Amino acid sequence: MTAATLAGFIGSALVGLGLYGLITDPQPIRKILGFNLIGSGVFLLFGIVARKGAAAGFAADPVPQAMVITGIVVAFSASALAIALVLRLYEVAGPVSLRSEHTSNKAEK
């Protein structure tokens, strides 16, 4: 198993774990973390695909690296904004969950 294959598997695992956390957990902060895991996995997979292309003999292209770096910066700033909004919502409304009322009432009965 090569390093690129291992990194591809790790990137796929990050996307899977992030998707699982995004779907199953009703807490907003954990949903943000799950979304960040998905983004990290996609960035890793994108970097591996770009590396495989360079290893196959294609000319070196700096665009994939620039896109990954830009994506990381945008993801960091979006995460900071989302966390700030969730903290502000907590200050105003108290504990917050994204679970629907209909689901909560069924669980209590």
Phi and psi in degrees as a GROMACS rama.xvg file:
@    title "Ramachandran Plot"
@    xaxis  label "Phi"
@    yaxis  label "Psi"
@TYPE xy
-82.9766  167.188  THR-2
-64.5148  -35.7299  ALA-3
-67.4897  -38.9429  ALA-4
-66.0089  -43.2355  THR-5
-61.9282  -43.7487  LEU-6
-64.8344  -35.3907  ALA-7
-63.8362  -42.2937  GLY-8
-64.4739  -40.4149  PHE-9
-65.3007  -41.6305  ILE-10
-61.8581  -40.6764  GLY-11
-65.5541  -39.3368  SER-12
-64.6772  -39.6069  ALA-13
-62.4864  -43.2003  LEU-14
-62.4745  -43.3415  VAL-15
-64.5328  -45.2289  GLY-16
-64.8732  -40.2863  LEU-17
-64.6508  -40.2088  GLY-18
-66.0757  -39.9449  LEU-19
-61.711  -46.3578  TYR-20
-65.8804  -35.9726  GLY-21
-67.2006  -36.8708  LEU-22
-82.0856  -41.2032  ILE-23
-89.5623  -27.77  THR-24
-97.945  128.33  ASP-25
-83.7002  -7.49263  PRO-26
-76.7294  130.577  GLN-27
-62.5503  -39.927  PRO-28
-65.4684  -39.1833  ILE-29
-69.1049  -31.206  ARG-30
-66.9394  -38.8676  LYS-31
-64.1203  -42.0865  ILE-32
-64.2906  -39.6342  LEU-33
-62.7449  -40.7686  GLY-34
-64.4014  -37.5934  PHE-35
-67.3405  -35.929  ASN-36
-63.0209  -41.8079  LEU-37
-60.4547  -46.3097  ILE-38
-61.6733  -41.2868  GLY-39
-64.3689  -41.0013  SER-40
-64.0071  -40.5927  GLY-41
-66.1385  -41.5628  VAL-42
-62.1623  -41.4812  PHE-43
-65.0136  -45.1038  LEU-44
-63.4857  -39.2609  LEU-45
-65.1008  -40.6608  PHE-46
-64.5536  -38.4235  GLY-47
-67.3277  -41.3904  ILE-48
-62.5706  -41.4071  VAL-49
-65.0143  -38.3747  ALA-50
-68.1988  -41.0073  ARG-51
-61.8093  -37.8048  LYS-52
-64.7829  -39.465  GLY-53
-68.9221  -35.419  ALA-54
-71.5118  -24.1573  ALA-55
-79.9136  -1.66373  ALA-56
103.545  1.64158  GLY-57
-72.6567  157.869  PHE-58
-63.8383  144.768  ALA-59
-63.5289  131.14  ALA-60
-123.712  117.886  ASP-61
-78.7446  -6.15976  PRO-62
-63.1694  -46.1988  VAL-63
-59.4679  -39.6396  PRO-64
-63.9772  -42.618  GLN-65
-64.6737  -37.7416  ALA-66
-68.0775  -39.398  MET-67
-65.6904  -44.7296  VAL-68
-63.1355  -43.0948  ILE-69
-63.5395  -41.1412  THR-70
-62.883  -38.7564  GLY-71
-63.5989  -43.222  ILE-72
-64.716  -43.7899  VAL-73
-65.3999  -41.595  VAL-74
-63.933  -39.1034  ALA-75
-64.0524  -46.0358  PHE-76
-68.218  -37.524  SER-77
-66.6333  -37.8291  ALA-78
-65.568  -41.7107  SER-79
-62.6537  -42.1319  ALA-80
-64.4768  -44.0971  LEU-81
-63.234  -42.0928  ALA-82
-66.7613  -39.1181  ILE-83
-62.8115  -39.9946  ALA-84
-66.8877  -40.2377  LEU-85
-66.0733  -40.2  VAL-86
-64.4201  -40.1122  LEU-87
-65.5624  -40.5904  ARG-88
-62.7687  -37.9404  LEU-89
-64.3935  -39.589  TYR-90
-63.8966  -38.7348  GLU-91
-81.2221  -46.1006  VAL-92
-111.095  -5.47908  ALA-93
87.348  -162.029  GLY-94
-57.3062  136.866  PRO-95
-122.303  137.11  VAL-96
-136.269  148.309  SER-97
-94.6758  15.1326  LEU-98
-76.088  138.181  ARG-99
-76.9727  157.596  SER-100
-62.0608  -40.8149  GLU-101
-60.6931  -42.9133  HIS-102
-69.566  -39.3207  THR-103
-64.2021  -41.3694  SER-104
-65.405  -37.2357  ASN-105
-65.9934  -39.5623  LYS-106
-68.1364  -33.4595  ALA-107
-74.1254  -28.5276  GLU-108
